[in-house]
Amino acid sequence: MNKIKCLFTKDAPKPSGHYSQGVVAGDLLYVSGQLPVNPKTGEKITSSIEEQTLQALKNVEAVLISGGSSINNVIKTTVYISDISLWERVNRVYSQFFKEHKPARAVVPTKELHYGFKIEIEAIGLIDRSKK
């Protein structure tokens, strides 16, 4: 029988609705869309797209780590962006964050995101069972 585990970590923003920060199912970890919110202060990062992108990626990473995965085990990301003209700047931060690792990715232009944010990122990662 397959078992799923819902994840909650203080190192990522607390969900503002009826969902988990992430869900483990088998060897996969599904990270809910992460917004650019500082999990320690609750501050909504509404400055540059570069700062918003970096914070959203750090939040994704925190959920991955809490579930036994890592940024290097990400299989796929989905990036929701409020203005596709920002994509080059987002991609620059994204590339620096992931370094040589290149997970599959979809970019979804969207009209608007919660709280006026410009970006939201979700991910699917593989759990490293050798470390458990």
C-alpha positions as protocol buffer text, in pm:
chain_id: "A"
residue {
  index: 1
  type: MET
  ca { x: 0 y: 0 z: 0 }
}
residue {
  index: 2
  type: ASN
  ca { x: 138 y: 340 z: -98 }
}
residue {
  index: 3
  type: LYS
  ca { x: 168 y: 592 z: 177 }
}
residue {
  index: 4
  type: ILE
  ca { x: 188 y: 967 z: 138 }
}
residue {
  index: 5
  type: LYS
  ca { x: 340 y: 1208 z: 384 }
}
residue {
  index: 6
  type: CYS
  ca { x: 256 y: 1577 z: 405 }
}
residue {
  index: 7
  type: LEU
  ca { x: 548 y: 1808 z: 481 }
}
residue {
  index: 8
  type: PHE
  ca { x: 560 y: 2120 z: 692 }
}
residue {
  index: 9
  type: THR
  ca { x: 885 y: 2299 z: 775 }
}
residue {
  index: 10
  type: LYS
  ca { x: 952 y: 2624 z: 956 }
}
residue {
  index: 11
  type: ASP
  ca { x: 1221 y: 2693 z: 695 }
}
residue {
  index: 12
  type: ALA
  ca { x: 960 y: 2769 z: 426 }
}
residue {
  index: 13
  type: PRO
  ca { x: 658 y: 3001 z: 443 }
}
residue {
  index: 14
  type: LYS
  ca { x: 357 y: 2865 z: 627 }
}
residue {
  index: 15
  type: PRO
  ca { x: 77 y: 2774 z: 385 }
}
residue {
  index: 16
  type: SER
  ca { x: -195 y: 3036 z: 371 }
}
residue {
  index: 17
  type: GLY
  ca { x: -457 y: 2788 z: 256 }
}
residue {
  index: 18
  type: HIS
  ca { x: -558 y: 2424 z: 274 }
}
residue {
  index: 19
  type: TYR
  ca { x: -242 y: 2261 z: 139 }
}
residue {
  index: 20
  type: SER
  ca { x: 94 y: 2118 z: 245 }
}
residue {
  index: 21
  type: GLN
  ca { x: 428 y: 2276 z: 162 }
}
residue {
  index: 22
  type: GLY
  ca { x: 515 y: 1944 z: 4 }
}
residue {
  index: 23
  type: VAL
  ca { x: 396 y: 1587 z: -28 }
}
residue {
  index: 24
  type: VAL
  ca { x: 610 y: 1273 z: -38 }
}
residue {
  index: 25
  type: ALA
  ca { x: 469 y: 988 z: -244 }
}
residue {
  index: 26
  type: GLY
  ca { x: 701 y: 693 z: -289 }
}
residue {
  index: 27
  type: ASP
  ca { x: 1039 y: 826 z: -396 }
}
residue {
  index: 28
  type: LEU
  ca { x: 899 y: 1156 z: -521 }
}
residue {
  index: 29
  type: LEU
  ca { x: 858 y: 1485 z: -338 }
}
residue {
  index: 30
  type: TYR
  ca { x: 607 y: 1733 z: -479 }
}
residue {
  index: 31
  type: VAL
  ca { x: 676 y: 2090 z: -364 }
}
residue {
  index: 32
  type: SER
  ca { x: 377 y: 2323 z: -365 }
}
residue {
  index: 33
  type: GLY
  ca { x: 415 y: 2657 z: -540 }
}
residue {
  index: 34
  type: GLN
  ca { x: 647 y: 2875 z: -337 }
}
residue {
  index: 35
  type: LEU
  ca { x: 611 y: 3251 z: -331 }
}
residue {
  index: 36
  type: PRO
  ca { x: 884 y: 3499 z: -238 }
}
residue {
  index: 37
  type: VAL
  ca { x: 809 y: 3519 z: 133 }
}
residue {
  index: 38
  type: ASN
  ca { x: 1082 y: 3520 z: 397 }
}
residue {
  index: 39
  type: PRO
  ca { x: 988 y: 3226 z: 624 }
}
residue {
  index: 40
  type: LYS
  ca { x: 1165 y: 3368 z: 929 }
}
residue {
  index: 41
  type: THR
  ca { x: 1005 y: 3715 z: 923 }
}
residue {
  index: 42
  type: GLY
  ca { x: 695 y: 3660 z: 711 }
}
residue {
  index: 43
  type: GLU
  ca { x: 806 y: 3954 z: 495 }
}
residue {
  index: 44
  type: LYS
  ca { x: 665 y: 3949 z: 143 }
}
residue {
  index: 45
  type: ILE
  ca { x: 953 y: 4018 z: -96 }
}
residue {
  index: 46
  type: THR
  ca { x: 806 y: 4258 z: -351 }
}
residue {
  index: 47
  type: SER
  ca { x: 1128 y: 4420 z: -469 }
}
residue {
  index: 48
  type: SER
  ca { x: 1313 y: 4320 z: -787 }
}
residue {
  index: 49
  type: ILE
  ca { x: 1229 y: 4007 z: -983 }
}
residue {
  index: 50
  type: GLU
  ca { x: 1580 y: 3880 z: -907 }
}
residue {
  index: 51
  type: GLU
  ca { x: 1520 y: 3898 z: -530 }
}
residue {
  index: 52
  type: GLN
  ca { x: 1174 y: 3747 z: -565 }
}
residue {
  index: 53
  type: THR
  ca { x: 1310 y: 3459 z: -776 }
}
residue {
  index: 54
  type: LEU
  ca { x: 1593 y: 3385 z: -533 }
}
residue {
  index: 55
  type: GLN
  ca { x: 1360 y: 3379 z: -231 }
}
residue {
  index: 56
  type: ALA
  ca { x: 1109 y: 3152 z: -407 }
}
residue {
  index: 57
  type: LEU
  ca { x: 1393 y: 2913 z: -499 }
}
residue {
  index: 58
  type: LYS
  ca { x: 1526 y: 2915 z: -140 }
}
residue {
  index: 59
  type: ASN
  ca { x: 1175 y: 2824 z: -21 }
}
residue {
  index: 60
  type: VAL
  ca { x: 1157 y: 2538 z: -272 }
}
residue {
  index: 61
  type: GLU
  ca { x: 1496 y: 2416 z: -149 }
}
residue {
  index: 62
  type: ALA
  ca { x: 1384 y: 2426 z: 217 }
}
residue {
  index: 63
  type: VAL
  ca { x: 1086 y: 2201 z: 142 }
}
residue {
  index: 64
  type: LEU
  ca { x: 1304 y: 1965 z: -61 }
}
residue {
  index: 65
  type: ILE
  ca { x: 1555 y: 1933 z: 224 }
}
residue {
  index: 66
  type: SER
  ca { x: 1278 y: 1876 z: 480 }
}
residue {
  index: 67
  type: GLY
  ca { x: 1160 y: 1578 z: 276 }
}
residue {
  index: 68
  type: GLY
  ca { x: 1499 y: 1417 z: 214 }
}
residue {
  index: 69
  type: SER
  ca { x: 1570 y: 1562 z: -128 }
}
residue {
  index: 70
  type: SER
  ca { x: 1784 y: 1848 z: -256 }
}
residue {
  index: 71
  type: ILE
  ca { x: 1807 y: 2103 z: -533 }
}
residue {
  index: 72
  type: ASN
  ca { x: 2031 y: 1858 z: -724 }
}
residue {
  index: 73
  type: ASN
  ca { x: 1756 y: 1594 z: -716 }
}
residue {
  index: 74
  type: VAL
  ca { x: 1492 y: 1816 z: -874 }
}
residue {
  index: 75
  type: ILE
  ca { x: 1336 y: 1643 z: -1173 }
}
residue {
  index: 76
  type: LYS
  ca { x: 1103 y: 1921 z: -1290 }
}
residue {
  index: 77
  type: THR
  ca { x: 1003 y: 2274 z: -1205 }
}
residue {
  index: 78
  type: THR
  ca { x: 711 y: 2489 z: -1308 }
}
residue {
  index: 79
  type: VAL
  ca { x: 772 y: 2863 z: -1299 }
}
residue {
  index: 80
  type: TYR
  ca { x: 471 y: 3094 z: -1300 }
}
residue {
  index: 81
  type: ILE
  ca { x: 564 y: 3447 z: -1401 }
}
residue {
  index: 82
  type: SER
  ca { x: 338 y: 3752 z: -1415 }
}
residue {
  index: 83
  type: ASP
  ca { x: 524 y: 3921 z: -1702 }
}
residue {
  index: 84
  type: ILE
  ca { x: 710 y: 3715 z: -1960 }
}
residue {
  index: 85
  type: SER
  ca { x: 933 y: 4014 z: -2039 }
}
residue {
  index: 86
  type: LEU
  ca { x: 1102 y: 3941 z: -1702 }
}
residue {
  index: 87
  type: TRP
  ca { x: 1201 y: 3591 z: -1814 }
}
residue {
  index: 88
  type: GLU
  ca { x: 1564 y: 3665 z: -1902 }
}
residue {
  index: 89
  type: ARG
  ca { x: 1624 y: 3807 z: -1553 }
}
residue {
  index: 90
  type: VAL
  ca { x: 1446 y: 3515 z: -1388 }
}
residue {
  index: 91
  type: ASN
  ca { x: 1643 y: 3264 z: -1594 }
}
residue {
  index: 92
  type: ARG
  ca { x: 1973 y: 3424 z: -1492 }
}
residue {
  index: 93
  type: VAL
  ca { x: 1895 y: 3380 z: -1118 }
}
residue {
  index: 94
  type: TYR
  ca { x: 1750 y: 3032 z: -1180 }
}
residue {
  index: 95
  type: SER
  ca { x: 2068 y: 2922 z: -1367 }
}
residue {
  index: 96
  type: GLN
  ca { x: 2296 y: 3055 z: -1093 }
}
residue {
  index: 97
  type: PHE
  ca { x: 2089 y: 2875 z: -829 }
}
residue {
  index: 98
  type: PHE
  ca { x: 2079 y: 2536 z: -1004 }
}
residue {
  index: 99
  type: LYS
  ca { x: 2435 y: 2568 z: -1141 }
}
residue {
  index: 100
  type: GLU
  ca { x: 2512 y: 2268 z: -1368 }
}
residue {
  index: 101
  type: HIS
  ca { x: 2190 y: 2082 z: -1279 }
}
residue {
  index: 102
  type: LYS
  ca { x: 1921 y: 2133 z: -1544 }
}
residue {
  index: 103
  type: PRO
  ca { x: 1585 y: 1985 z: -1443 }
}
residue {
  index: 104
  type: ALA
  ca { x: 1297 y: 1972 z: -1690 }
}
residue {
  index: 105
  type: ARG
  ca { x: 1103 y: 2297 z: -1670 }
}
residue {
  index: 106
  type: ALA
  ca { x: 783 y: 2466 z: -1781 }
}
residue {
  index: 107
  type: VAL
  ca { x: 735 y: 2842 z: -1777 }
}
residue {
  index: 108
  type: VAL
  ca { x: 378 y: 2961 z: -1748 }
}
residue {
  index: 109
  type: PRO
  ca { x: 302 y: 3327 z: -1810 }
}
residue {
  index: 110
  type: THR
  ca { x: 9 y: 3429 z: -1595 }
}
residue {
  index: 111
  type: LYS
  ca { x: -183 y: 3750 z: -1557 }
}
residue {
  index: 112
  type: GLU
  ca { x: -137 y: 3791 z: -1183 }
}
residue {
  index: 113
  type: LEU
  ca { x: -23 y: 3604 z: -873 }
}
residue {
  index: 114
  type: HIS
  ca { x: -123 y: 3628 z: -506 }
}
residue {
  index: 115
  type: TYR
  ca { x: -32 y: 3947 z: -320 }
}
residue {
  index: 116
  type: GLY
  ca { x: 107 y: 4112 z: -634 }
}
residue {
  index: 117
  type: PHE
  ca { x: 407 y: 3879 z: -655 }
}
residue {
  index: 118
  type: LYS
  ca { x: 577 y: 3841 z: -992 }
}
residue {
  index: 119
  type: ILE
  ca { x: 680 y: 3474 z: -954 }
}
residue {
  index: 120
  type: GLU
  ca { x: 581 y: 3140 z: -802 }
}
residue {
  index: 121
  type: ILE
  ca { x: 782 y: 2818 z: -837 }
}
residue {
  index: 122
  type: GLU
  ca { x: 684 y: 2456 z: -778 }
}
residue {
  index: 123
  type: ALA
  ca { x: 903 y: 2148 z: -812 }
}
residue {
  index: 124
  type: ILE
  ca { x: 919 y: 1771 z: -816 }
}
residue {
  index: 125
  type: GLY
  ca { x: 1225 y: 1610 z: -659 }
}
residue {
  index: 126
  type: LEU
  ca { x: 1359 y: 1260 z: -615 }
}
residue {
  index: 127
  type: ILE
  ca { x: 1418 y: 1151 z: -257 }
}
residue {
  index: 128
  type: ASP
  ca { x: 1766 y: 1018 z: -186 }
}
residue {
  index: 129
  type: ARG
  ca { x: 1688 y: 700 z: 10 }
}
residue {
  index: 130
  type: SER
  ca { x: 2061 y: 620 z: 48 }
}
residue {
  index: 131
  type: LYS
  ca { x: 2089 y: 896 z: 309 }
}
residue {
  index: 132
  type: LYS
  ca { x: 1811 y: 758 z: 528 }
}
